[in-house]
């Protein structure tokens, strides 16, 4: 069991945009973002209310941040 709070796709999108990711496409149930300088890509699923710990970790890895950093960016 983990103590990570539930994260929604709206929150993940907000953090991606705060980090400078730009929305490239919205196909079906996923949005794809790309960072203009680093070239990193992140895919954010829209079909879930909240993300489980594994999916949340994967999204953070794609963004190149830790879970702790995610919540710091979310508060901005």
N, CA, C and O atoms as a Maestro MAE file, in Angstrom:
{
 s_m_m2io_version
 :::
 2.0.0
}

f_m_ct {
 s_m_title
 :::
 protein
 m_atom[304] {
  # First column is atom index #
  i_m_mmod_type
  r_m_x_coord
  r_m_y_coord
  r_m_z_coord
  i_m_residue_number
  s_m_chain_name
  s_m_pdb_residue_name
  s_m_pdb_atom_name
  i_m_atomic_number
  :::
  1 25 0.842 -1.175 0.000 1 A "UNK " " N  " 7
  2 3 0.000 0.000 0.000 1 A "UNK " " CA " 6
  3 2 0.885 1.234 0.000 1 A "UNK " " C  " 6
  4 15 1.934 1.256 0.644 1 A "UNK " " O  " 8
  5 25 0.460 2.256 -0.721 2 A "UNK " " N  " 7
  6 3 1.234 3.485 -0.813 2 A "UNK " " CA " 6
  7 2 0.464 4.640 -0.200 2 A "UNK " " C  " 6
  8 15 -0.762 4.597 -0.098 2 A "UNK " " O  " 8
  9 25 1.190 5.677 0.210 3 A "UNK " " N  " 7
  10 3 0.529 6.834 0.789 3 A "UNK " " CA " 6
  11 2 0.469 7.996 -0.198 3 A "UNK " " C  " 6
  12 15 0.226 9.133 0.207 3 A "UNK " " O  " 8
  13 25 0.687 7.730 -1.482 4 A "UNK " " N  " 7
  14 3 0.615 8.758 -2.504 4 A "UNK " " CA " 6
  15 2 -0.835 9.161 -2.732 4 A "UNK " " C  " 6
  16 15 -1.685 8.299 -2.951 4 A "UNK " " O  " 8
  17 25 -1.134 10.460 -2.685 5 A "UNK " " N  " 7
  18 3 -2.507 10.897 -2.934 5 A "UNK " " CA " 6
  19 2 -2.930 10.602 -4.379 5 A "UNK " " C  " 6
  20 15 -2.087 10.459 -5.265 5 A "UNK " " O  " 8
  21 25 -4.218 10.515 -4.597 6 A "UNK " " N  " 7
  22 3 -4.734 10.275 -5.935 6 A "UNK " " CA " 6
  23 2 -4.455 11.498 -6.808 6 A "UNK " " C  " 6
  24 15 -4.551 12.637 -6.351 6 A "UNK " " O  " 8
  25 25 -4.110 11.243 -8.065 7 A "UNK " " N  " 7
  26 3 -3.795 12.300 -9.017 7 A "UNK " " CA " 6
  27 2 -4.717 12.156 -10.221 7 A "UNK " " C  " 6
  28 15 -4.895 11.055 -10.740 7 A "UNK " " O  " 8
  29 25 -5.302 13.263 -10.666 8 A "UNK " " N  " 7
  30 3 -6.199 13.235 -11.814 8 A "UNK " " CA " 6
  31 2 -5.457 13.660 -13.085 8 A "UNK " " C  " 6
  32 15 -4.340 14.175 -13.021 8 A "UNK " " O  " 8
  33 25 -6.088 13.440 -14.230 9 A "UNK " " N  " 7
  34 3 -5.465 13.856 -15.486 9 A "UNK " " CA " 6
  35 2 -5.376 15.376 -15.580 9 A "UNK " " C  " 6
  36 15 -4.472 15.897 -16.234 9 A "UNK " " O  " 8
  37 25 -6.292 16.096 -14.941 10 A "UNK " " N  " 7
  38 3 -6.224 17.563 -14.941 10 A "UNK " " CA " 6
  39 2 -4.975 18.038 -14.206 10 A "UNK " " C  " 6
  40 15 -4.305 18.975 -14.639 10 A "UNK " " O  " 8
  41 25 -4.668 17.378 -13.085 11 A "UNK " " N  " 7
  42 3 -3.482 17.748 -12.314 11 A "UNK " " CA " 6
  43 2 -2.209 17.394 -13.087 11 A "UNK " " C  " 6
  44 15 -1.252 18.168 -13.098 11 A "UNK " " O  " 8
  45 25 -2.200 16.233 -13.728 12 A "UNK " " N  " 7
  46 3 -1.032 15.829 -14.517 12 A "UNK " " CA " 6
  47 2 -0.813 16.782 -15.686 12 A "UNK " " C  " 6
  48 15 0.324 17.126 -16.008 12 A "UNK " " O  " 8
  49 25 -1.900 17.207 -16.319 13 A "UNK " " N  " 7
  50 3 -1.808 18.160 -17.424 13 A "UNK " " CA " 6
  51 2 -1.266 19.496 -16.937 13 A "UNK " " C  " 6
  52 15 -0.432 20.113 -17.601 13 A "UNK " " O  " 8
  53 25 -1.740 19.942 -15.777 14 A "UNK " " N  " 7
  54 3 -1.282 21.216 -15.215 14 A "UNK " " CA " 6
  55 2 0.227 21.184 -14.952 14 A "UNK " " C  " 6
  56 15 0.932 22.142 -15.269 14 A "UNK " " O  " 8
  57 25 0.719 20.093 -14.378 15 A "UNK " " N  " 7
  58 3 2.144 19.991 -14.084 15 A "UNK " " CA " 6
  59 2 2.947 19.930 -15.382 15 A "UNK " " C  " 6
  60 15 3.992 20.571 -15.489 15 A "UNK " " O  " 8
  61 25 2.477 19.172 -16.362 16 A "UNK " " N  " 7
  62 3 3.183 19.092 -17.644 16 A "UNK " " CA " 6
  63 2 3.314 20.481 -18.263 16 A "UNK " " C  " 6
  64 15 4.385 20.849 -18.747 16 A "UNK " " O  " 8
  65 25 2.232 21.248 -18.249 17 A "UNK " " N  " 7
  66 3 2.271 22.595 -18.819 17 A "UNK " " CA " 6
  67 2 3.147 23.528 -17.986 17 A "UNK " " C  " 6
  68 15 3.828 24.390 -18.541 17 A "UNK " " O  " 8
  69 25 3.140 23.369 -16.671 18 A "UNK " " N  " 7
  70 3 4.008 24.165 -15.801 18 A "UNK " " CA " 6
  71 2 5.474 23.906 -16.115 18 A "UNK " " C  " 6
  72 15 6.300 24.817 -16.050 18 A "UNK " " O  " 8
  73 25 5.795 22.663 -16.455 19 A "UNK " " N  " 7
  74 3 7.172 22.296 -16.787 19 A "UNK " " CA " 6
  75 2 7.570 22.707 -18.202 19 A "UNK " " C  " 6
  76 15 8.730 22.563 -18.588 19 A "UNK " " O  " 8
  77 25 6.618 23.215 -18.971 20 A "UNK " " N  " 7
  78 3 6.931 23.688 -20.314 20 A "UNK " " CA " 6
  79 2 6.581 22.725 -21.428 20 A "UNK " " C  " 6
  80 15 6.909 22.979 -22.587 20 A "UNK " " O  " 8
  81 25 5.916 21.613 -21.099 21 A "UNK " " N  " 7
  82 3 5.492 20.679 -22.138 21 A "UNK " " CA " 6
  83 2 4.369 21.322 -22.954 21 A "UNK " " C  " 6
  84 15 3.536 22.053 -22.419 21 A "UNK " " O  " 8
  85 25 4.365 21.036 -24.250 22 A "UNK " " N  " 7
  86 3 3.359 21.580 -25.161 22 A "UNK " " CA " 6
  87 2 2.520 20.433 -25.696 22 A "UNK " " C  " 6
  88 15 3.045 19.397 -26.104 22 A "UNK " " O  " 8
  89 25 1.207 20.633 -25.689 23 A "UNK " " N  " 7
  90 3 0.291 19.600 -26.180 23 A "UNK " " CA " 6
  91 2 0.503 19.412 -27.681 23 A "UNK " " C  " 6
  92 15 0.418 20.365 -28.455 23 A "UNK " " O  " 8
  93 25 0.779 18.179 -28.077 24 A "UNK " " N  " 7
  94 3 1.006 17.861 -29.484 24 A "UNK " " CA " 6
  95 2 -0.185 17.179 -30.122 24 A "UNK " " C  " 6
  96 15 -0.493 17.429 -31.287 24 A "UNK " " O  " 8
  97 25 -0.858 16.323 -29.377 25 A "UNK " " N  " 7
  98 3 -2.014 15.648 -29.958 25 A "UNK " " CA " 6
  99 2 -2.951 15.170 -28.864 25 A "UNK " " C  " 6
  100 15 -2.566 15.000 -27.708 25 A "UNK " " O  " 8
  101 25 -4.191 14.961 -29.271 26 A "UNK " " N  " 7
  102 3 -5.214 14.418 -28.388 26 A "UNK " " CA " 6
  103 2 -5.980 13.409 -29.224 26 A "UNK " " C  " 6
  104 15 -6.937 13.739 -29.924 26 A "UNK " " O  " 8
  105 25 -5.528 12.172 -29.127 27 A "UNK " " N  " 7
  106 3 -6.139 11.108 -29.914 27 A "UNK " " CA " 6
  107 2 -6.877 10.154 -28.983 27 A "UNK " " C  " 6
  108 15 -6.263 9.500 -28.140 27 A "UNK " " O  " 8
  109 25 -8.174 10.080 -29.136 28 A "UNK " " N  " 7
  110 3 -8.951 9.158 -28.321 28 A "UNK " " CA " 6
  111 2 -8.875 9.507 -26.853 28 A "UNK " " C  " 6
  112 15 -9.273 10.596 -26.439 28 A "UNK " " O  " 8
  113 25 -8.366 8.583 -26.076 29 A "UNK " " N  " 7
  114 3 -8.375 8.750 -24.623 29 A "UNK " " CA " 6
  115 2 -7.009 9.148 -24.059 29 A "UNK " " C  " 6
  116 15 -6.767 8.970 -22.865 29 A "UNK " " O  " 8
  117 25 -6.115 9.680 -24.891 30 A "UNK " " N  " 7
  118 3 -4.789 10.087 -24.435 30 A "UNK " " CA " 6
  119 2 -4.415 11.445 -25.013 30 A "UNK " " C  " 6
  120 15 -4.755 11.773 -26.150 30 A "UNK " " O  " 8
  121 25 -3.699 12.232 -24.196 31 A "UNK " " N  " 7
  122 3 -3.097 13.476 -24.681 31 A "UNK " " CA " 6
  123 2 -1.599 13.281 -24.675 31 A "UNK " " C  " 6
  124 15 -1.043 12.690 -23.749 31 A "UNK " " O  " 8
  125 25 -0.951 13.775 -25.704 32 A "UNK " " N  " 7
  126 3 0.497 13.667 -25.778 32 A "UNK " " CA " 6
  127 2 1.114 15.055 -25.748 32 A "UNK " " C  " 6
  128 15 0.662 15.973 -26.433 32 A "UNK " " O  " 8
  129 25 2.153 15.185 -24.941 33 A "UNK " " N  " 7
  130 3 2.875 16.440 -24.785 33 A "UNK " " CA " 6
  131 2 4.342 16.220 -25.138 33 A "UNK " " C  " 6
  132 15 4.873 15.119 -24.996 33 A "UNK " " O  " 8
  133 25 4.987 17.295 -25.602 34 A "UNK " " N  " 7
  134 3 6.421 17.235 -25.895 34 A "UNK " " CA " 6
  135 2 7.067 18.501 -25.362 34 A "UNK " " C  " 6
  136 15 6.503 19.590 -25.462 34 A "UNK " " O  " 8
  137 25 8.260 18.346 -24.792 35 A "UNK " " N  " 7
  138 3 8.980 19.505 -24.284 35 A "UNK " " CA " 6
  139 2 9.834 20.065 -25.414 35 A "UNK " " C  " 6
  140 15 10.579 19.318 -26.048 35 A "UNK " " O  " 8
  141 25 9.740 21.371 -25.678 36 A "UNK " " N  " 7
  142 3 10.429 21.941 -26.833 36 A "UNK " " CA " 6
  143 2 11.957 21.932 -26.764 36 A "UNK " " C  " 6
  144 15 12.615 21.880 -27.803 36 A "UNK " " O  " 8
  145 25 12.532 21.983 -25.566 37 A "UNK " " N  " 7
  146 3 13.990 22.022 -25.480 37 A "UNK " " CA " 6
  147 2 14.616 20.665 -25.171 37 A "UNK " " C  " 6
  148 15 15.687 20.345 -25.688 37 A "UNK " " O  " 8
  149 25 13.959 19.867 -24.336 38 A "UNK " " N  " 7
  150 3 14.550 18.569 -23.974 38 A "UNK " " CA " 6
  151 2 14.131 17.462 -24.923 38 A "UNK " " C  " 6
  152 15 14.816 16.446 -25.034 38 A "UNK " " O  " 8
  153 25 13.005 17.651 -25.611 39 A "UNK " " N  " 7
  154 3 12.501 16.616 -26.507 39 A "UNK " " CA " 6
  155 2 11.775 15.487 -25.792 39 A "UNK " " C  " 6
  156 15 11.323 14.539 -26.433 39 A "UNK " " O  " 8
  157 25 11.657 15.579 -24.464 40 A "UNK " " N  " 7
  158 3 10.943 14.541 -23.708 40 A "UNK " " CA " 6
  159 2 9.479 14.534 -24.092 40 A "UNK " " C  " 6
  160 15 8.895 15.574 -24.397 40 A "UNK " " O  " 8
  161 25 8.892 13.339 -24.072 41 A "UNK " " N  " 7
  162 3 7.478 13.188 -24.389 41 A "UNK " " CA " 6
  163 2 6.765 12.573 -23.195 41 A "UNK " " C  " 6
  164 15 7.330 11.748 -22.477 41 A "UNK " " O  " 8
  165 25 5.528 12.980 -22.992 42 A "UNK " " N  " 7
  166 3 4.711 12.411 -21.924 42 A "UNK " " CA " 6
  167 2 3.307 12.169 -22.471 42 A "UNK " " C  " 6
  168 15 2.732 13.009 -23.164 42 A "UNK " " O  " 8
  169 25 2.782 11.012 -22.142 43 A "UNK " " N  " 7
  170 3 1.424 10.653 -22.527 43 A "UNK " " CA " 6
  171 2 0.565 10.624 -21.280 43 A "UNK " " C  " 6
  172 15 0.891 9.951 -20.302 43 A "UNK " " O  " 8
  173 25 -0.542 11.364 -21.323 44 A "UNK " " N  " 7
  174 3 -1.444 11.445 -20.175 44 A "UNK " " CA " 6
  175 2 -2.780 10.826 -20.561 44 A "UNK " " C  " 6
  176 15 -3.486 11.367 -21.412 44 A "UNK " " O  " 8
  177 25 -3.137 9.699 -19.947 45 A "UNK " " N  " 7
  178 3 -4.425 9.072 -20.240 45 A "UNK " " CA " 6
  179 2 -5.574 9.877 -19.644 45 A "UNK " " C  " 6
  180 15 -5.454 10.440 -18.557 45 A "UNK " " O  " 8
  181 25 -6.676 9.923 -20.363 46 A "UNK " " N  " 7
  182 3 -7.837 10.681 -19.913 46 A "UNK " " CA " 6
  183 2 -8.981 9.790 -19.446 46 A "UNK " " C  " 6
  184 15 -9.997 10.287 -18.962 46 A "UNK " " O  " 8
  185 25 -8.824 8.490 -19.587 47 A "UNK " " N  " 7
  186 3 -9.933 7.567 -19.348 47 A "UNK " " CA " 6
  187 2 -10.086 7.152 -17.893 47 A "UNK " " C  " 6
  188 15 -10.989 6.376 -17.580 47 A "UNK " " O  " 8
  189 25 -9.244 7.636 -16.996 48 A "UNK " " N  " 7
  190 3 -9.343 7.278 -15.581 48 A "UNK " " CA " 6
  191 2 -9.607 8.521 -14.757 48 A "UNK " " C  " 6
  192 15 -9.079 9.592 -15.055 48 A "UNK " " O  " 8
  193 25 -10.425 8.386 -13.715 49 A "UNK " " N  " 7
  194 3 -10.657 9.485 -12.781 49 A "UNK " " CA " 6
  195 2 -9.348 9.864 -12.094 49 A "UNK " " C  " 6
  196 15 -8.943 11.026 -12.082 49 A "UNK " " O  " 8
  197 25 -8.701 8.852 -11.523 50 A "UNK " " N  " 7
  198 3 -7.420 9.056 -10.852 50 A "UNK " " CA " 6
  199 2 -6.465 7.946 -11.264 50 A "UNK " " C  " 6
  200 15 -6.883 6.875 -11.705 50 A "UNK " " O  " 8
  201 25 -5.191 8.220 -11.114 51 A "UNK " " N  " 7
  202 3 -4.163 7.257 -11.495 51 A "UNK " " CA " 6
  203 2 -3.690 6.463 -10.293 51 A "UNK " " C  " 6
  204 15 -3.559 6.994 -9.190 51 A "UNK " " O  " 8
  205 25 -3.436 5.181 -10.524 52 A "UNK " " N  " 7
  206 3 -2.836 4.338 -9.504 52 A "UNK " " CA " 6
  207 2 -1.362 4.676 -9.356 52 A "UNK " " C  " 6
  208 15 -0.824 5.441 -10.156 52 A "UNK " " O  " 8
  209 25 -0.704 4.124 -8.356 53 A "UNK " " N  " 7
  210 3 0.689 4.477 -8.091 53 A "UNK " " CA " 6
  211 2 1.639 4.124 -9.234 53 A "UNK " " C  " 6
  212 15 2.592 4.863 -9.485 53 A "UNK " " O  " 8
  213 25 1.402 3.017 -9.927 54 A "UNK " " N  " 7
  214 3 2.303 2.634 -11.013 54 A "UNK " " CA " 6
  215 2 2.195 3.584 -12.199 54 A "UNK " " C  " 6
  216 15 3.211 4.008 -12.748 54 A "UNK " " O  " 8
  217 25 0.984 3.916 -12.593 55 A "UNK " " N  " 7
  218 3 0.784 4.827 -13.716 55 A "UNK " " CA " 6
  219 2 1.282 6.225 -13.359 55 A "UNK " " C  " 6
  220 15 1.889 6.902 -14.190 55 A "UNK " " O  " 8
  221 25 1.026 6.655 -12.130 56 A "UNK " " N  " 7
  222 3 1.506 7.953 -11.683 56 A "UNK " " CA " 6
  223 2 3.034 8.009 -11.729 56 A "UNK " " C  " 6
  224 15 3.605 9.000 -12.183 56 A "UNK " " O  " 8
  225 25 3.692 6.955 -11.264 57 A "UNK " " N  " 7
  226 3 5.161 6.899 -11.304 57 A "UNK " " CA " 6
  227 2 5.666 6.977 -12.740 57 A "UNK " " C  " 6
  228 15 6.644 7.668 -13.025 57 A "UNK " " O  " 8
  229 25 4.993 6.265 -13.639 58 A "UNK " " N  " 7
  230 3 5.395 6.252 -15.043 58 A "UNK " " CA " 6
  231 2 5.271 7.652 -15.661 58 A "UNK " " C  " 6
  232 15 6.154 8.080 -16.404 58 A "UNK " " O  " 8
  233 25 4.197 8.353 -15.360 59 A "UNK " " N  " 7
  234 3 4.015 9.710 -15.875 59 A "UNK " " CA " 6
  235 2 5.120 10.632 -15.342 59 A "UNK " " C  " 6
  236 15 5.667 11.440 -16.093 59 A "UNK " " O  " 8
  237 25 5.444 10.515 -14.072 60 A "UNK " " N  " 7
  238 3 6.518 11.323 -13.488 60 A "UNK " " CA " 6
  239 2 7.852 11.031 -14.166 60 A "UNK " " C  " 6
  240 15 8.614 11.952 -14.458 60 A "UNK " " O  " 8
  241 25 8.139 9.754 -14.419 61 A "UNK " " N  " 7
  242 3 9.387 9.390 -15.104 61 A "UNK " " CA " 6
  243 2 9.440 9.994 -16.508 61 A "UNK " " C  " 6
  244 15 10.489 10.466 -16.947 61 A "UNK " " O  " 8
  245 25 8.305 9.976 -17.206 62 A "UNK " " N  " 7
  246 3 8.275 10.572 -18.542 62 A "UNK " " CA " 6
  247 2 8.571 12.073 -18.479 62 A "UNK " " C  " 6
  248 15 9.230 12.613 -19.367 62 A "UNK " " O  " 8
  249 25 8.088 12.740 -17.439 63 A "UNK " " N  " 7
  250 3 8.320 14.174 -17.274 63 A "UNK " " CA " 6
  251 2 9.739 14.458 -16.765 63 A "UNK " " C  " 6
  252 15 10.230 15.581 -16.880 63 A "UNK " " O  " 8
  253 25 10.386 13.448 -16.211 64 A "UNK " " N  " 7
  254 3 11.740 13.629 -15.686 64 A "UNK " " CA " 6
  255 2 11.772 14.220 -14.291 64 A "UNK " " C  " 6
  256 15 12.729 14.901 -13.923 64 A "UNK " " O  " 8
  257 25 10.721 13.960 -13.503 65 A "UNK " " N  " 7
  258 3 10.644 14.484 -12.137 65 A "UNK " " CA " 6
  259 2 10.270 13.365 -11.168 65 A "UNK " " C  " 6
  260 15 9.838 12.286 -11.572 65 A "UNK " " O  " 8
  261 25 10.449 13.651 -9.883 66 A "UNK " " N  " 7
  262 3 10.037 12.706 -8.848 66 A "UNK " " CA " 6
  263 2 8.597 12.999 -8.448 66 A "UNK " " C  " 6
  264 15 8.041 14.031 -8.826 66 A "UNK " " O  " 8
  265 25 7.999 12.096 -7.688 67 A "UNK " " N  " 7
  266 3 6.635 12.325 -7.191 67 A "UNK " " CA " 6
  267 2 6.593 13.555 -6.289 67 A "UNK " " C  " 6
  268 15 5.644 14.339 -6.330 67 A "UNK " " O  " 8
  269 25 7.625 13.711 -5.482 68 A "UNK " " N  " 7
  270 3 7.691 14.858 -4.577 68 A "UNK " " CA " 6
  271 2 7.740 16.160 -5.372 68 A "UNK " " C  " 6
  272 15 7.065 17.127 -5.020 68 A "UNK " " O  " 8
  273 25 8.539 16.188 -6.447 69 A "UNK " " N  " 7
  274 3 8.613 17.374 -7.294 69 A "UNK " " CA " 6
  275 2 7.269 17.638 -7.976 69 A "UNK " " C  " 6
  276 15 6.875 18.792 -8.143 69 A "UNK " " O  " 8
  277 25 6.559 16.563 -8.371 70 A "UNK " " N  " 7
  278 3 5.253 16.707 -9.004 70 A "UNK " " CA " 6
  279 2 4.330 17.534 -8.122 70 A "UNK " " C  " 6
  280 15 3.679 18.461 -8.602 70 A "UNK " " O  " 8
  281 25 4.268 17.208 -6.843 71 A "UNK " " N  " 7
  282 3 3.358 17.918 -5.952 71 A "UNK " " CA " 6
  283 2 3.821 19.349 -5.673 71 A "UNK " " C  " 6
  284 15 2.994 20.219 -5.403 71 A "UNK " " O  " 8
  285 25 5.125 19.603 -5.734 72 A "UNK " " N  " 7
  286 3 5.608 20.987 -5.613 72 A "UNK " " CA " 6
  287 2 5.158 21.807 -6.812 72 A "UNK " " C  " 6
  288 15 4.700 22.938 -6.651 72 A "UNK " " O  " 8
  289 25 5.282 21.249 -8.015 73 A "UNK " " N  " 7
  290 3 4.843 21.962 -9.231 73 A "UNK " " CA " 6
  291 2 3.333 22.138 -9.245 73 A "UNK " " C  " 6
  292 15 2.832 23.139 -9.758 73 A "UNK " " O  " 8
  293 25 2.610 21.192 -8.695 74 A "UNK " " N  " 7
  294 3 1.142 21.247 -8.675 74 A "UNK " " CA " 6
  295 2 0.664 22.434 -7.834 74 A "UNK " " C  " 6
  296 15 -0.376 23.024 -8.128 74 A "UNK " " O  " 8
  297 25 1.413 22.781 -6.801 75 A "UNK " " N  " 7
  298 3 1.013 23.876 -5.909 75 A "UNK " " CA " 6
  299 2 1.271 25.254 -6.513 75 A "UNK " " C  " 6
  300 15 0.759 26.250 -6.001 75 A "UNK " " O  " 8
  301 25 2.049 25.334 -7.581 76 A "UNK " " N  " 7
  302 3 2.368 26.632 -8.195 76 A "UNK " " CA " 6
  303 2 1.194 27.210 -8.909 76 A "UNK " " C  " 6
  304 15 1.291 28.297 -9.479 76 A "UNK " " O  " 8
  :::
 }
 m_bond[303] {
  # First column is bond index #
  i_m_from
  i_m_to
  i_m_order
  :::
  1 1 2 1
  2 2 3 1
  3 3 4 2
  4 3 5 1
  5 5 6 1
  6 6 7 1
  7 7 8 2
  8 7 9 1
  9 9 10 1
  10 10 11 1
  11 11 12 2
  12 11 13 1
  13 13 14 1
  14 14 15 1
  15 15 16 2
  16 15 17 1
  17 17 18 1
  18 18 19 1
  19 19 20 2
  20 19 21 1
  21 21 22 1
  22 22 23 1
  23 23 24 2
  24 23 25 1
  25 25 26 1
  26 26 27 1
  27 27 28 2
  28 27 29 1
  29 29 30 1
  30 30 31 1
  31 31 32 2
  32 31 33 1
  33 33 34 1
  34 34 35 1
  35 35 36 2
  36 35 37 1
  37 37 38 1
  38 38 39 1
  39 39 40 2
  40 39 41 1
  41 41 42 1
  42 42 43 1
  43 43 44 2
  44 43 45 1
  45 45 46 1
  46 46 47 1
  47 47 48 2
  48 47 49 1
  49 49 50 1
  50 50 51 1
  51 51 52 2
  52 51 53 1
  53 53 54 1
  54 54 55 1
  55 55 56 2
  56 55 57 1
  57 57 58 1
  58 58 59 1
  59 59 60 2
  60 59 61 1
  61 61 62 1
  62 62 63 1
  63 63 64 2
  64 63 65 1
  65 65 66 1
  66 66 67 1
  67 67 68 2
  68 67 69 1
  69 69 70 1
  70 70 71 1
  71 71 72 2
  72 71 73 1
  73 73 74 1
  74 74 75 1
  75 75 76 2
  76 75 77 1
  77 77 78 1
  78 78 79 1
  79 79 80 2
  80 79 81 1
  81 81 82 1
  82 82 83 1
  83 83 84 2
  84 83 85 1
  85 85 86 1
  86 86 87 1
  87 87 88 2
  88 87 89 1
  89 89 90 1
  90 90 91 1
  91 91 92 2
  92 91 93 1
  93 93 94 1
  94 94 95 1
  95 95 96 2
  96 95 97 1
  97 97 98 1
  98 98 99 1
  99 99 100 2
  100 99 101 1
  101 101 102 1
  102 102 103 1
  103 103 104 2
  104 103 105 1
  105 105 106 1
  106 106 107 1
  107 107 108 2
  108 107 109 1
  109 109 110 1
  110 110 111 1
  111 111 112 2
  112 111 113 1
  113 113 114 1
  114 114 115 1
  115 115 116 2
  116 115 117 1
  117 117 118 1
  118 118 119 1
  119 119 120 2
  120 119 121 1
  121 121 122 1
  122 122 123 1
  123 123 124 2
  124 123 125 1
  125 125 126 1
  126 126 127 1
  127 127 128 2
  128 127 129 1
  129 129 130 1
  130 130 131 1
  131 131 132 2
  132 131 133 1
  133 133 134 1
  134 134 135 1
  135 135 136 2
  136 135 137 1
  137 137 138 1
  138 138 139 1
  139 139 140 2
  140 139 141 1
  141 141 142 1
  142 142 143 1
  143 143 144 2
  144 143 145 1
  145 145 146 1
  146 146 147 1
  147 147 148 2
  148 147 149 1
  149 149 150 1
  150 150 151 1
  151 151 152 2
  152 151 153 1
  153 153 154 1
  154 154 155 1
  155 155 156 2
  156 155 157 1
  157 157 158 1
  158 158 159 1
  159 159 160 2
  160 159 161 1
  161 161 162 1
  162 162 163 1
  163 163 164 2
  164 163 165 1
  165 165 166 1
  166 166 167 1
  167 167 168 2
  168 167 169 1
  169 169 170 1
  170 170 171 1
  171 171 172 2
  172 171 173 1
  173 173 174 1
  174 174 175 1
  175 175 176 2
  176 175 177 1
  177 177 178 1
  178 178 179 1
  179 179 180 2
  180 179 181 1
  181 181 182 1
  182 182 183 1
  183 183 184 2
  184 183 185 1
  185 185 186 1
  186 186 187 1
  187 187 188 2
  188 187 189 1
  189 189 190 1
  190 190 191 1
  191 191 192 2
  192 191 193 1
  193 193 194 1
  194 194 195 1
  195 195 196 2
  196 195 197 1
  197 197 198 1
  198 198 199 1
  199 199 200 2
  200 199 201 1
  201 201 202 1
  202 202 203 1
  203 203 204 2
  204 203 205 1
  205 205 206 1
  206 206 207 1
  207 207 208 2
  208 207 209 1
  209 209 210 1
  210 210 211 1
  211 211 212 2
  212 211 213 1
  213 213 214 1
  214 214 215 1
  215 215 216 2
  216 215 217 1
  217 217 218 1
  218 218 219 1
  219 219 220 2
  220 219 221 1
  221 221 222 1
  222 222 223 1
  223 223 224 2
  224 223 225 1
  225 225 226 1
  226 226 227 1
  227 227 228 2
  228 227 229 1
  229 229 230 1
  230 230 231 1
  231 231 232 2
  232 231 233 1
  233 233 234 1
  234 234 235 1
  235 235 236 2
  236 235 237 1
  237 237 238 1
  238 238 239 1
  239 239 240 2
  240 239 241 1
  241 241 242 1
  242 242 243 1
  243 243 244 2
  244 243 245 1
  245 245 246 1
  246 246 247 1
  247 247 248 2
  248 247 249 1
  249 249 250 1
  250 250 251 1
  251 251 252 2
  252 251 253 1
  253 253 254 1
  254 254 255 1
  255 255 256 2
  256 255 257 1
  257 257 258 1
  258 258 259 1
  259 259 260 2
  260 259 261 1
  261 261 262 1
  262 262 263 1
  263 263 264 2
  264 263 265 1
  265 265 266 1
  266 266 267 1
  267 267 268 2
  268 267 269 1
  269 269 270 1
  270 270 271 1
  271 271 272 2
  272 271 273 1
  273 273 274 1
  274 274 275 1
  275 275 276 2
  276 275 277 1
  277 277 278 1
  278 278 279 1
  279 279 280 2
  280 279 281 1
  281 281 282 1
  282 282 283 1
  283 283 284 2
  284 283 285 1
  285 285 286 1
  286 286 287 1
  287 287 288 2
  288 287 289 1
  289 289 290 1
  290 290 291 1
  291 291 292 2
  292 291 293 1
  293 293 294 1
  294 294 295 1
  295 295 296 2
  296 295 297 1
  297 297 298 1
  298 298 299 1
  299 299 300 2
  300 299 301 1
  301 301 302 1
  302 302 303 1
  303 303 304 2
  :::
 }
}
